[in-house]
Every structure is written in C-alpha cells, then in structure tokens.
Amino acid sequence: MDFQKDDDVDGLKYERSLAAAFNDAGFDCVGADMQSYGRSDGRTGHRAYFEDFDHIVDDSFAVASYAIEAYGSGVPVFFLGVSFGGLVAASVAAECGGGGAPQQQENDDDLPPRTETRDEQTPEERDLGRDGRRRDDAPHVQAQRRALVASRLSGLLLLAPALSLEKLKKKPTNSLLLPIVSVLATYAPTLALGEKPEGRYPQILAAMKQDSTLPFESPHRTGCYHGNFRVRVGKATLDATDRLRDCTLKKSNGSLLFLQSLPTLIVHSDHDTMTDPDGSLEFADSVNASFLKTQEIPGCDQMWHCLTQEPGCEALFDRLTQWILRQDVVATFDEQG
C-alpha cells in the first residue's frame, strides 16, 4: 500500500500519522499489509495468524522490491518496523547479509516433466512452478529480490521492536504454555491463548476493539487485532527472536557484518511491558546501532508500546525524520540523480 499526501489511504487515518509526517518531509512511504493483519486475508481465515515466519519475511522482500522498482533504483530505501514489524524488519536486514536465505532449489527446467499437457492444466496450476510453488515465489525469484533489496537498503528504524519477549514469557498464562508450545503449535496452531498486556492508554485499546466490530469490507476498518496471541504465531515469533539473537552472537558472519554496516536507530520506552527494552539495547550493542529511549524525547516520557499512536508521537516522528535526513546516503544518492 502506497501512502501519499492528501490520499485517504482507503479509509485509514492519514492525518497526523507517521506516513503523513514522512510525506511532509519528502519521503515516499510504502506499507506492507502483512497476511492476516490489517486488511489482508489470512490463508486459513483466521486473523493474526500465519503458518511460517519466513512467509512474512518473503512478503516483505516482495514489497521492498516493488517499492524499488516503482520509485526508481537510485532511491535509498529505509525499513521501519513497529513491535512485531520491528522483528520482521531486522530479520529482513539479517537475511540481506546471508542469514537464513532460502536454499537454492531446482528451477522448473531441472524438474521432471509433468504427465499432463498445458491444455489440461487449470489457470491456477499454470501459475505454479513444477515444485508446486507460485512462480513469483520460486527460489530464484526470491534470491533476486534479496539481492536487489540488499543493494538498496540504506537504513533501519525499529520502534519498540519484538527482539526480546522475556517480559511476555513471565505472564502467568504464557509461563504455563511455554513447556508445551511446540505440541500446541502442531496440533492446535490457531488457538488464541497467549497472554499480553493491554497497555497504558485505554482509548487506544477501545478504538481497536471498536474497529474489530466493523465488517471486514468496511473502508473504515484498519484490521487492528487486540486478541491473544495464536499458538503457532507465538512460537514462530519466539523462534525468530532466538534466531536473530544467535545471528548477533556468531562473530564475523555475513548477517552480523551487514547489520553492523547498516545505519540503524532503535527506539524503545522504559515503560514497555509488551516487548523488552533490554533486548533492544542488547541488539543495538551487537550491531553498533543507535539506541534512543522515548524518555529522552520531550513530550514522549509517558509512552508505552504503540509509539506511532500514543501522546507525543509527533515529536517522535520529527526525531525519526531528522535521523533519516542526517544519513549520508541521502545526499550521496541525490548527487547521483
């Protein structure tokens, strides 16, 4: 979804949003409406559910590739992720350095021929490669996307990223679920059991609950999900945080070196009970990123977790904009036209 000034963004709130602030600064914004979140359908019909974290990462590469092709190959690209999106953005950046990239598999030409003729295939089958994957998701296409994004990625902004979930693990329900989460993720993956805090701002939670009562097709529905974590999503998120932490602990690997070379700003609040600010600080130290507490920004001292919606967010938007403008890559690419 492209966010441009004066657009109503399909009924979503644009005024005073982060996209509006970035547009005012001259930045184009492209948002990834992740599968089963926002206004995107989920594969199983369940909100806030996906089968594999790697699918979310693959989708992010696809969106980034689209943005690069749509706005020009000379345009610098910055990834920004909030909460779970922060984990996704960091994982995408890690894969740009080679960590967790999909293994090369056979191309269609290397696979044995089908027994049926093309005329006997359905339109849906014609969209599939011989390995059963959609052609635009074939391994060689994914590799091309990764190479393109890695060549243009110029910076990373992570807001209250889900890089560590130690506080959530200690919630009573979650502490009971952890020993059996692998079994539940296999046999009851869509169960919404994982406990999470409701936050410091009741008005934001009330708006999310009201939003969820609107019909899916309503132009005013943002698709915000306020329910408990689904079991497989919870396990996949925990596994992804562990994988990213392992990446930063292995010295001189491609992913870590790429992350250390990438200008990165991480913003977190001391009051956050959803994701762990200590985990963000640890990650920042590992990848030589800048770490900023919201308490250091005037007007943002009472922020909790939903940093793009809570009181003081305009001051945060200004700080993010100034950080992007200070990166040398912007001036360098401007000189190249």
N, C-alpha and C positions, 0 to 999 in steps of 0.2 A: 504494500500500500504506500503510495507516494503522498507525502504531506506537503502542501504548498500553500502559500499565503492566500487568504481570502476563500479557501476551499472549506466546505463544511465537513469534509472528511467522512462522508457517508453517514452523517448524523452524529458522529463522535464529537466530543467537546474539543474545539481547537483553540478558542480564545484563552490566553494565559497558560497554554500548555508548553511543554518543552519544545515540541515541534515548532510552535509559533515563535518562541524565543530564538531558536536556531535559524528559522527563516528570516527573521528580522535582522540577524547578523550576516545574512547572505549565504547560509548553508542550506543545501537541499537535504531533505530527510526522507528516507525510505524505511518503513517499518515492517518487520516480519510478524505476521499474524500466525503464531505457531499452531500446529494442528491440535484441535480440540480446545484451544484457548481463543479468547477474543470472539470473532465471528466466524471462525473456521470450524468446519465439521470435524468430528473425531472419527477415526476408522470404525470404531465399534459403536458409535452413537453416544458415548459417554463423554461428558465434559471433563476437562482437565485430566485426560488420560492419553498416554501414548505407550506403545509396546516396546520401544527401544530408544534410549537416549541418543544413539548415533543417528537415528532418523531426524531428530531435531537439529543436530549439527549439520547433517547433509542439507536439510532445508535452508539453513542459514547460509551455507555456501552458495546455494542456488539463488537466494535473494540478493546476496552481495554481488554475485556475478551479473545478475540482471541490472543492478544499480550501476556497476562499472560500465557495462555495455550501453546503458540508456543515457548516462550523463557524460561519457567520454573517458577514454582510457588514461588521459592525463590528469584526471581529477583525483586528489588524495581521498582516501576512504578511512573514516574513523568508525569503530564499532562502539556502541554504547549499550550496556545491558543493566537492567534493574532486577535485583533479587535473583530468581531463577535464571532470568535473562543474563545476569552477570556471569553465572556459571557457564551458560551456553557461549557467551562471547569469549570468555577466557579459554574455553575448550577449543573453539574455532581457531583462536590465535595459536594455541599449542599445536594444533594439527597443521597449521601453516608451516611449522618448523619440522614436521615429520612425525609427530607423536600421534599414534592411533589412526594414521591414514589407512584407508581401505586397501587390502591386499589386491594386487593385480590379478584378475581372473581372465579366463579366455574371452576373446572377442567373439562375436557371432560367427565369424568366418572359421574359427577354430573348433567350433562345436559340430557334432554330427548332424547331418541334415534331418529335417522333420520328415515324417512319412506322408503328411497331408500336403496338398498343394496350396498355394496362396489363396486361390479362389475358395477353398474350403475353410479358411480362417474367418473368424468373426472380426469386426472392426477393433474390438478390444484386444484380441490376440495379435493383430497387426501392429499394435502399439508396444508390444512386448519383445524383448530380445529373446534369444533362444535359451537363455538361462532363466527365463521367467520374470526378469526384472523389466521395468519400464525402460524404454530405450534412452530416455533422457536421464535416467538414474544409473546407467551402466557404469561399471568401474572406471573405464577410460574417460567417460564424461565427467565423473566426479573428480578424477585426477586433474583434468584440465581446469575445472573450476577452482580447485585448491591452489594450483599454480598461479592462476590469474589473481585470485584474492591475495595470496601471499606476496605477489609482486606489487600490489597497490595498497595494502594495509599500512596505514601511516600512524595509527594511534588507537588506544583502547581506553574507554572510560567505563568504570564499574561502580555502580551505585548500590550500596548495601548488598553486595553480591553473595550468593549462596556458596561460598567457598569452604565454609565450615558450618556444620549443623549440630555442634556439640550441645548447645542450649536446648534445641528441639529434642535431641535424644533423651534428655533428662526429664522431659514431660512424663507424668505417670503412665499414661496410656502407651506412649512410644517406648518407654523403657521395658514394658511388658511385651511389646510386639517385636522388638529387635531380635531376640533369640529365634523367632520363628518366621521372620520376614521373608526369607528365601522360599519357604514352603508356601506361605500365603501368596507370594508373588507368582508362583507357578499355578496354584490351583484356584485361587480366588483373586486374580490380579486387579479387578476393578473395585473391590471393596474400599469404601472411603472410611478408613479407621484412624489414620494418622492425626494426632492432635497438634494444633497450632494455636498461638496466642491471637487474641482479637485486636490488640493494638491500643494505642493511646487516644485515638480520635474516633469516638462513636459515630460522628457524622459521616465519616468515610465508610465505615462498616455498614451503616444504614443505607447509604447510597448503593453500595454493592449488592446488598440484599434486595433492595427495590429493583435494581437493574435485572437481577436474576428472575424476577417475576414477569418480565416483559416477554412477548413472543419472540422466538429466535429471529423471525424476519423483520422485526421492528427496526426502523432506521435509527432509533434512539438507544438501542441495546448495545452496550460495549462488550458484553460477554464476560465481565469480571466474575471470577469464581471465588466464593467465600467458604466453601465447604472444606471438609477434612481431606488430607492427602489420600490418594488412592494407593493401595499397597505397592503395586508394581512401580508406579511413579516414584514413590518414596524410596524404594530400594534402588532404582535406577539413578536417582539423584545422589544417594549416599555413595554408590559405586563410582559415579562421575567425580565427586569431590575427592574420593580416595585416589582415583587415577590421576587427577590433576596434581594432588599433593605428591604422589610418587614421582611424577614428572619433575617437580621442582627439587626433589631430593637427589636425583641422579645427576651428578655433575657432568658438564660437557656434552649433554645430549642435545640433539637438534632442536627439540621443542623449547628447552630451557634457554638455549642460546638465542633463539628467535624472540622469546618473551623478554629476555634481558635487553635486547636491542630495540624493542618496541616502546616508544613513549607511552606510558600508562599512568592514569590517575585513578585512584581508588578512594571513594568517599563512603564513610560509614558513621553511624551515630553510636555514641556510648550507651544510649537507651534502647538499642535494638535487642529485642528478645526473640526475633524470628531467625535471623542469621547472626553469626558470631563475628563481632568486630575484631576480636583477637586473631581469628583465622584470616581475615583480610589483611591485617598488619603483618602476619607471618608470610603470607603470599607476597605482599609488597616488598618485604625484605629480600625474599628469594629472587624476585625478578627485577630488582632495582627500580620499583615503581614509586611514584609519589603517593603518599597516604595523607588524606585530609579528613579530620573529624568535622562533622556538621557543627559541633560546639565551637569551632574556630571561626565560623562564618556568622557575622552579625545577623540576628533575626532567625537563625536556624538552630538555636541551642536546645529547643524542645522537640526537635524532630525525632521520629521513632524509626520507621522502616520504609513506609511508602513515600520516598523522598521527593518524587515528582508531583505529589498531590498535597502534601502537608503544608501548614502555615510556614512561610519562609522560603518556599520553593523558588520564588522569583529571584531571590538573592543567590540561591544555588545555581540557577540557570545562568546567571551572569558570570559566576565563577567558572562554570564549565566552558562557557563561550570564550572567556579570556584565556583559559588554558589552551584551548584549541588554537586560538589566534597566535599564541606565543610559540607554537611549534614551528621550527624552521622549515618543515616540509611544505607548509602552505606557501611561503614566499618562494621557495625553490620551484614548485610546480607552476606558480603564477608566472615566473620568469620564462618558463618553457612554453607558456601559452596553453 
